[in-house]
Amino acid sequence: MKKRFRLFSFVISGAFALLLSSPAAAQTQAPADSVDMLVKQAMQQLRIPGLQLAVVRHGQVVKLGNYGLSNVQDSVPVTRQTRFFLNSITKAFVGVAVMQLVEAGKLDVAAPVGRYLPELPAAWHPVTVRQLLTHTSGLPDIMPEDAMVTENNEKAAWAQVQTQPLDFPAGQQFAYNQTNYLLLGKLIDKLSGQPFAQFIRQRQLEVVGMPRTTAGDAHDVLPRMARGYTYTQYIDGQVRRGKQMRNLFEVFPPSLRTAAGMSSTAEEMARWVIALQQGKLLQPASITTLWTPGRLNDGTQRSFGGKLTGYALGWPTVDRPEHPAVAPVGGGRSAVFVYPHDDLAIVVLTNLQGASPERFVDELAACYIPDMRAADGFGLPPVVRALHRTLRQRGFQHAEAEVRKAKRQNPNYQLTEADVNAWGYILMQQGQMANALSVFQLNVRLYPNSANTYDSLAEAYAEMGNKKLATQNYARALQLNPQNKTAAEYLKN
């Protein structure tokens, strides 16, 4: 049953995964060719008007790519000079700025914000700087979903948010919140002695050499700026993705430009990542702190959403046993993935809200790191991936026999129902229907009293056009769970 399966550390769309698992992708070929194929496939499937790409490998920019249109209305192509709004990727620059103040001895991320900004409401004083950076402060959000803050009302919004109580005690929950970064801007202003935008420019952009990277929004005339687009619209009072592309007008008032206010090119972002990793902006120990995810009071870590498993100091993280990453994302349109253990970084900037390139950056990385190929089971839990690799050699029809063999060798060997179910759906998305069927059959053998295993097996049979076996398995799923609406609907036909 699809709605119950868990995608482990990545979400793969069928087209991308199928491309990676195809014979052409498995052959030895120039990475650039594979990257271009994947980018163009992603743009076609997600209807992305324009995209800019940079790949950093071993401290060098090894690929720059410009695709599609920066301005659809006037048919202006994306070029090397095209600038894109970074949206919340701006927060990663703020994290670096904060650590520069730490290195200068002006700031302690463990200190309460009241030490530096005593004019704040008393209830806010105990919140630590780290809790601001990691969105665990509990402060009320100055930009809730039902309100827009602009240059015209930002002072009133700031006054109003200070009258609100905390949403929860500091450190108790994770809640993405723009008030946090507004306060970080005030901290940088005060402790650096200059406006945060100027501090970031002098201490980062000018050091790296990033002339096209700047602060601003749609009100500003920014040369070679890509126009923003979206398919999202309000339909019957609900936010939905429609068929018609619409203009996107993005506003970032000055006080909130630490949260989302910068624009750049993929090439300049790549140079910034290189400078950061080469110690030109921070010392190595500071980078470790910068990229360490925040934890709640109980010691746990909360997911930022999707494959982003945590949130460090302005940097979302992808924590996993193989090929972990730090991954600033912005506006559902752009992403910067740094793979520290692999000496690889990939920058994808687009002009489509909803493109969410974090969904396919790992596939681009697999062009340079073969171990990350979806066809090889990357992202699966270790036990499942080991079995996946064995069955790729021996054949998926031997799944049950291999599991019996593994259990004889290790009595504690176990595959969870959820993990096997998710594995089957990933194979379906890759177009490997026969292999997916074998995996779903294995899950039925392992968990014969689960309605969900029969539901998933039935779905696979239905997808393959075997109505007889789909009906049999949906009937069994409904017998085990009379509330199964999917099975009931299928059996009506």
MIVOVO-154468 format. One record per residue (C-alpha): y, x, z; residue in three letters. Coordinates in steps of 0.02 Angstrom, whole numbers, plus 50000, padded with zeros to 5 digits. Layout:
% MIVOVO-154468
YXZALA
...
END
This chain:
% MIVOVO-154468
500005000050000MET
501515009249937LYS
502775003850067LYS
501725011350205ARG
501445028650137PHE
502425043750195ARG
503095056750076LEU
502965072550177PHE
504385084550143SER
504905079249971PHE
505145064249858VAL
504575066749680ILE
504995054749542SER
503575051749422GLY
504405059549271ALA
504865075749359PHE
503155077849439ALA
502265073849275LEU
503295086949186LEU
502875100049316LEU
501025095949312SER
500915096149122SER
500035110449032PRO
501685116448959ALA
502445118349131ALA
500925127449196ALA
501005140749061GLN
501945156949086THR
503655154249010GLN
505455159249036ALA
506085150449194PRO
507695145749105ALA
506725135348978ASP
505825125849116SER
507435123249213VAL
508335116249061ASP
506905104249027MET
506905097949206LEU
508795096049214VAL
508855086149053LYS
507405075249111GLN
508305071849276ALA
509925067549187MET
509045055549070GLN
508055046849206GLN
509495045549330LEU
510825042449197ARG
511895057149255ILE
513405059449140PRO
513765077649180GLY
512935091649278LEU
513285109749318GLN
511945121949378LEU
511885139349453ALA
510335148849509VAL
510425163949625VAL
508905175449632ARG
508855191549732HIS
510725191649758GLY
511175189049575GLN
511685173949474VAL
510235172749351VAL
510655156349267LYS
512175145549236LEU
511985128849149GLY
513225115649091ASN
512575098949032TYR
513295082448975GLY
515045075548994LEU
516335078649130SER
517365064149061ASN
516405050348975VAL
517935040648916GLN
518605055348816ASP
516945063948776SER
517445079848868VAL
515935091248891PRO
515505100249052VAL
515955118549037THR
515865133749148ARG
517635129749209GLN
517325111449252THR
517625107449435ARG
516665094549535PHE
517065086549703PHE
515945093849838LEU
516115079149957ASN
515165083250118SER
514645100450057ILE
516385104550123THR
515615103750298LYS
514635119550260ALA
516275128950234PHE
516865122050401VAL
515295128450485GLY
515645145850418VAL
517465144650475ALA
516915139850651VAL
515715154550660MET
517105166150602GLN
518125160150751LEU
516615163250862VAL
516485181050796GLU
518335183350832ALA
518035178451014GLY
519135163051000LYS
517785149651012LEU
516135145951097ASP
515055132751011VAL
514235128551177ALA
515925124951259ALA
516605107351284PRO
517905102351156VAL
519085097451299GLY
519305115951337ARG
520195118251171TYR
520945101051141LEU
521435094251313PRO
522485080551233GLU
520905071151181LEU
520295055851279PRO
519475061251443ALA
517805053551392ALA
517755065151241TRP
518055081251339HIS
516215085351384PRO
515645084551202VAL
515215102151146THR
515795110350986VAL
513975111750932ARG
513755093050956GLN
515235090050841LEU
514495101550709LEU
512755093650720THR
513305075350730HIS
512595072350902THR
514255069450991SER
514185050551013GLY
516025049250965LEU
516585033350876PRO
516705035450688ASP
518455035350613ILE
517675030350446MET
516425016150479PRO
515595008350327GLU
516784993550327ASP
518405003650333ALA
519325015550216MET
520475028950284VAL
521855034750166THR
523445044950177GLU
524365028750216ASN
523375024050371ASN
522565040050435GLU
523765041650583LYS
523455023650635ALA
521575026050613ALA
521625041550722TRP
522595032550858ALA
521415017750851GLN
519775027650858VAL
520355036451016GLN
520385019751107THR
518545016251072GLN
517125020351192PRO
515755032751149LEU
514365025551042ASP
513085034351152PHE
513065048651278PRO
513345065451196ALA
511725073451139GLY
510675057651152GLN
510605053250966GLN
511005059450792PHE
512355049350703ALA
513255055950549TYR
515085054350593ASN
516715059950511GLN
517675060150676THR
516685075750720ASN
517385085550574TYR
519145079050595LEU
519095086850770LEU
518385102950700LEU
519875103550584GLY
521025102050733LYS
520065116050821LEU
520245127550671ILE
522095123450657ASP
522415127750839LYS
521305142950860LEU
521695151150694SER
523555147450702GLY
523595140350528GLN
523035124350437PRO
521155123950414PHE
521295123250224ALA
522315139250226GLN
521105147550347PHE
519615143250237ILE
520535149450082ARG
521035166050159GLN
519425169750252ARG
518175163250124GLN
518825158549952LEU
519945173749927GLU
518635185549999VAL
517325179249878VAL
518465176449729GLY
518445157649705MET
520065153049614PRO
519425136249554ARG
518885130549727THR
520215120349816THR
520565105349926ALA
521155088649860GLY
520625071349803ASP
520875059149660ALA
522745058249695HIS
522935076749653ASP
523075083449477VAL
521675096249475LEU
521405105249308PRO
519705102849225ARG
519125090849360MET
517595080549316ALA
517855061749325ARG
516765052849453GLY
515585038749407TYR
514405026649494THR
513195012749454TYR
513395005649629THR
514314989149644GLN
514454974249759TYR
513374959849697ILE
513294943949802ASP
514034953349949GLY
512724967149941GLN
512814985049878VAL
511654986949729ARG
511374998649584ARG
511894989849426GLY
511664993849242LYS
513494996949202GLN
514295013749241MET
515955012249332ARG
517355024149377ASN
517325031649551LEU
518985034749638PHE
518725046549784GLU
520045048249921VAL
520015061450057PHE
521565060350169PRO
522205077350229PRO
521585075950409SER
519805072350348LEU
519685085850217ARG
518565095850333THR
517305081850310ALA
517475080050121ALA
518925087350027GLY
518465102149921MET
518045104349738SER
517235119149652SER
516135125249510THR
514295129249522ALA
514645147449478GLU
515915149449620GLU
514745140749742MET
513385152949692ALA
514545167749724ARG
514975160249895TRP
513125159249941VAL
512875177349886ILE
514365183249989ALA
513735173850141LEU
511995181350129GLN
512675198850097GLN
513695198650257GLY
515415197450178LYS
515865181750275LEU
514785182250432LEU
513665194150526GLN
511775191050512PRO
511645184450690ALA
513005171750653SER
512075165550499ILE
510545162750608THR
511605151950724THR
512415143250575LEU
510735138050504TRP
509875133050667THR
509665113950676PRO
510435104850822GLY
509305096850952ARG
509535081951064LEU
509565082551252ASN
507685079651257ASP
507385094651144GLY
506905084750990THR
507635086050817GLN
508155071050713ARG
508035069150525SER
509625068450424PHE
508715057550298GLY
507465059350157GLY
506835077050141LYS
508265083550249LEU
507405085650416THR
508825091950524GLY
510665096150535TYR
511335113250584ALA
513155118850594LEU
513785109350442GLY
512165113250350TRP
510755100450332PRO
509045108650343THR
507335106450264VAL
506125112550396ASP
504345114550334ARG
502965127750347PRO
503165133450167GLU
504815137650083HIS
506045130250209PRO
507835128050153ALA
509595124750211VAL
510375111750100ALA
512165105350105PRO
512295089250006VAL
513825079049960GLY
514245061449906GLY
512505057749843GLY
512985068249692ARG
512845086849728SER
511755099049824ALA
511625117449869VAL
509865122949918PHE
509645140149994VAL
507855146250019TYR
508105160750140PRO
506275166450142HIS
506205166849952ASP
507895174849912ASP
508315160049801LEU
509745147649796ALA
510085133149677ILE
511735124049655VAL
511775107149567VAL
513445098349549LEU
513565081349461THR
514865068049433ASN
513735053349473LEU
513695045449644GLN
511865041349673GLY
511165055949574ALA
510585063749740SER
509975080149663PRO
509135084949827GLU
507715074249760ARG
507335086349619PHE
508005103449671VAL
506305108849736ASP
505595105849562GLU
506915117549491LEU
506475130349624ALA
504655129349570ALA
505155137049403CYS
505505153049501TYR
504235150949642ILE
502565145049567PRO
501885141249740ASP
503135126749749MET
502395117549601ARG
501995099449638ALA
500385101049540ALA
499825114349664ASP
500115102449809GLY
501755109149873PHE
502455098350012GLY
500765091550066LEU
500205094850245PRO
499215111250255PRO
497515102950276VAL
497815091250129VAL
498515105050020ARG
496975115950051ALA
495855101649996LEU
496985098149848HIS
496815116049787ARG
494915115649807THR
494775099449709LEU
495885106049570ARG
494535119249543GLN
492985108849574ARG
493555091449523GLY
494275077049624PHE
492665067149607GLN
491955079149737HIS
493255074449869ALA
492035065849987GLU
490775079949976ALA
492105093050013GLU
492695083350166VAL
490905082150231ARG
490715100850205LYS
492345104450296ALA
491795093550443LYS
490145102850456ARG
491085119250465GLN
492395112650586ASN
492015097250693PRO
493895095250727ASN
494315093950542TYR
495295078050510GLN
496305069750373LEU
497465055950430THR
497495039450337GLU
499365040850305ALA
499235058450235ASP
497825054150115VAL
498705038250061ASN
500305047650022ALA
499315060849928TRP
498565047449817GLY
500265040249774TYR
500955057349732ILE
499525059749610LEU
499915042749534MET
501735047949513GLN
501125063649424GLN
500135052949303GLY
498465059149372GLN
497705041949388MET
495875047149393ALA
496225059849531ASN
497275047249627ALA
495835034849616LEU
494645047749692SER
495855050749835VAL
496065032249872PHE
494165030249866GLN
494035044549992LEU
495255035650107ASN
494215019750102VAL
492685029850152ARG
493635038250293LEU
494495022350355TYR
493385007650302PRO
494214995350423ASN
495984998150362SER
496754984850251ALA
497994997750188ASN
496665009050112THR
495914994650012TYR
497654988949960ASP
498065006149889SER
496395007549801LEU
496664990249726ALA
498384995449664GLU
497635010549577ALA
496314999949492TYR
497644987549438ALA
498705001649367GLU
497205007549267MET
496884990049201GLY
495264986949297ASN
495614969049353LYS
493854966149420LYS
493884980549546LEU
495714977649586ALA
495284959649632THR
493804965049739GLN
494834977549838ASN
496344966149858TYR
495154952849924ALA
494484965050053ARG
496254970350101ALA
496744952050126LEU
495174949050229GLN
495644963350346LEU
497484958350349ASN
497844939950308PRO
499714944050310GLN
499574955550159ASN
500774947050037LYS
500444959449896THR
498594955749896ALA
498884937049910ALA
500084937049761GLU
498874947049654TYR
497404935849693LEU
498404920349641LYS
498464926549461ASN
END
